[in-house]
Amino acid sequence: MALAALPLMAKAEGAMREFDCVAARYCTETGDCVPSDRAILFRLEPQNIDQDGAGTYLISYGDVTTEAHQTGAIGPILWAEGANDKQSLMPLSEGRLLWHRLDLAKAPESRVIFLNCEVTR
């Protein structure tokens, strides 16, 4: 799969994409990491996108569904679950994504999650 075809890119005609992922490693902002095998399914449903795939999506995972914005053909995708939350998905390589979660509720606290993913739809 070429870099331009990474899972973050959805076709401009509006096809929903599903990414079946395993969170291989969780890391804190200090660089402490622990291995994982947690499964997570992301769904991206295009709402208003341009021919390159940039634009607005609905992103769903677990019990979360919220608006997300993809800034270019291959990402990143940016969203929030609330006022004190910032999240992003960025491609690392073929089938590998980086999920960054930033919690600003108290002192800034972040998690970096390395994902191994397959496009299933």
Helices and strands as residue ranges (DSSP letters): G 3-5, E 17-28, E 33-49, E 55-61, E 64-70, E 77-79, E 85-93, E 96-103, E 109-119
